[in-house]
Amino acid sequence: DTPSTEYGRLLFTKFSNDRNSQYNIRTDILDAGSRLVTKSAMDEEARDHILQQQFIYETLQKNYHESEFEFCPVTLRGNTAVYSYLEGEVLDEVLAKLYQKKDLEQLYQIMDQFICAVYKTSNPEFIDVDLIFKNIILSEDRWNVIDYEWTFDVSELSFVDNFDLKFVIYRSLYYFYVDHHIDEQTITHMYHMADILEADRFRYARMERQFQAMASEGHISLSEYYDKYH
């Protein structure tokens, strides 16, 4: 038998606990008649991070109301954020299949749509840094963003060089490149589509290290141990 919680029968749990304590959270997928997703703080310091999620959702939804992006609805129940469970094709998988089939024309066409959508915000200083392809589910003409946890007002940041929308696109492409072993010619073309040149890639790689250092401050992740001792 699977355990139950106050929100339903537990199907899956992910502990994100190798982070800075103010970002340590637990994510559950639950069956409550229909499926839902909850996120809750694992440390007292992380409560504010959870409680910000509804404000972030409402703000991103408003800022991107003219784009293809639709952000997954969230409600707060006490200190828990409760999300709809969305199903559909994950953008990352769609692009990976196109790459494997060598259908680069379609791959580049979707990439161009993505770049345009990222820039269709009314407030380019309120940024969802983690708008990677794995966080987007395709549904008809909408691109549903299922995780927007790492969203910041960049005017309030002091721990990293200036975030901007081009950095968001860089991260999306970088993780697609790493996860699917994209050849250098193809990924370079995709970077150029976003006007990201080689010098930009070095600068954004440094910013990514700064961002990861902020998110994991006080912890060493298993992947870092692996890289060090492997």
N, C-alpha and C positions, 0 to 999 in steps of 0.2 A: 504494500500500500504506500502511496505517496503521501507525504505530510500535507496538512492544511494550515492556512493562515487565516487571519481575519478577512482577507480579500478573496480567498478561494483556494483551490487545490494547487499545490506547488508543482510545476512542471520542470522548471529550470532555474538555476541560480548562478549568477556570476558575481564574484567578489573582486572589486577594483580597489584593493587594499595595499598596493605597492606605490602609493602616491603620497604627496604632501597631505598631512592629516586633514586639512580643510577640504580635500577633495575625495576622501575615502568613502566610497558608497557601495551599496549592494543593489544589484538589479535582479528582479524576479519576473518570470513569466508564469502566469497563473490561469487556471480554468475556473471561472465563476459563472458557468453557464455559457458564456463566450470568453474568449481569451482577453487578458489585459496584461499590461506591463507596469511594474512598480519600481521606483527607485527610492532608497532610503539611506540615511546617513549611518555610517559605521562608527564615526567619532563625533563627539559633541561639536567639534569645530566645523564639521561638514554640514551641519543643519542649515546654515545660511545658503550654502551651495544648492541644496535641495529646494529651499523655499524661494529661491530666485527663478526657478524654472518656469513658473506660470507667467511671471513678468517677461522673461525672455521669449517665451512662445508668443505672447500677445504682441510684443514689440516687433519681432521678426515677421510675424504674419502681416502686421500693418505695413512695415517697411517694404515687404516684397509683394504687396497686393497686386502689382502689375506684372509680376513674373510668372513663370511656370511652377515655381516652388509653392508647395502647400506644407505647412509644418504640422506635425502630428499633435493633435490636441492633448492637453494635460490639465488635470485638476489636482489641487492639494487636499489631502485628507490628513489633517494633523501635520505631522512632520514627514509625510510620504507623498511623493509625486506619482500620480496614477495616469497612465497613458493608454490610448487605444492600441490594440494589437493590429498592425496592418500587414496584409499579405499582398504578394505580387512579385514581379521580376525586379531583382536588385540591379541597379545600374551597373555596378562593378561586373556582375556576371554577364550582362548583355554586352558590354564593351569587350570583355575577355573572349567571349565566343566569336565576336566579329573579328578580333585580332587573330584568333586561331584559324578562322576560315579565310584569312587574308582579305577580308572585305574592308579595306582601309578607307574607301570612299564613304561608306556608311559610318564607320568609326569616326572619321573626321567630321562628318556632318553632325553627329550627336554631340561631339566635343564642342563644336562651334555653338550649338544651342546652349550647352552648359555654360560656356564662357559668357555668352550674352545674358543668360539668366542671372549669373552671379552679380553682374553689374546693374541689374534692374532693381536697385534698392534706393529708397528715398533717403537713407542715412548711411553713407559708406564708412562711418566711424563706429557703427554698432555692428560688430562682425562675428559671424559664426565661423570660427577658425577651422572647425572640423567638418567642413562640408565635403567630405570625401565620398567617393562613389559607393562605398559600402553602406553609407548612411542614407541612401536615396532609393526609394522603391517606386517603380514606374506604374502608373495607373491611368489608363486612357491618356488624356492630354495633360495630366498633372504629374509633377515630380514630388513625391511625398518624402519629406525629410524626417527620419524617425529618431534622430538623436542630435540635439543642438546644445548639449551640456556645456561645451567649451565656447561660449559666446561672451564677448567682452565689449565694453565701451572703451575704445582704444585711447581716448583722451585721458583715461584714468590709469593707464598702464605705465609702469616705470621699470619693469623687470626685463624688457625686451626692446630691441630696435622697433621702429614703427611698423606695426601690423598694417597691411592694406589688402585690398581685394585681390590683387595679383598674387600675394602670398597664399591666399586661400586656394587659388587655382594651382599654384605650385605644389602645395601639399597634396591636393587631389591627384595630380599627375605623378608626383613622386611615389606615393604609396601604390598606385596602379602599376607603375614601372617596376617597383621592387617585388610586389606580390605575384606578378604574372611574367616576370623576366622579359619585358618588352625590349626589342632590339633598339640599339642606340639611334639608328636612323629614324625609326618611327616615333620614338619618344621626343627626339629633338624637333621633329616637325610639329608635334603636338605642343611643345613648349613655345615654338615660334608662332603658332596660331594665337597664343595668349600674349605675344610680345615679351616672352621671357627668354633672354639671351643667356649665354654661358656665364657671364659675370653675375647676372641676376641669380642664377642657380647657386653659385657659391655664397652669395649674400643671404639668400633665403634658407640655405642649408644651415648657416650659422644661426639664423633666427629660430629655425626648428630646434636646434640644440638648446637654445635659450628657453624656448617654450617647454621642452621636455624637462629641463632642469627645474623650472618653476613648478611644473605639475608633480614632479616626483621628489621634491625637496625633502630630505630627511630619510629617504628610502633608496635602496638599490634594487632594481627590478631583477627578476630571474633572467630576463634576456641579457641584461648587462653582465650578470655573473657568467652566463654562457659565453658571451663574447670574450670575456676576460680569460676564462679558464679553458675554453675549448681549444 
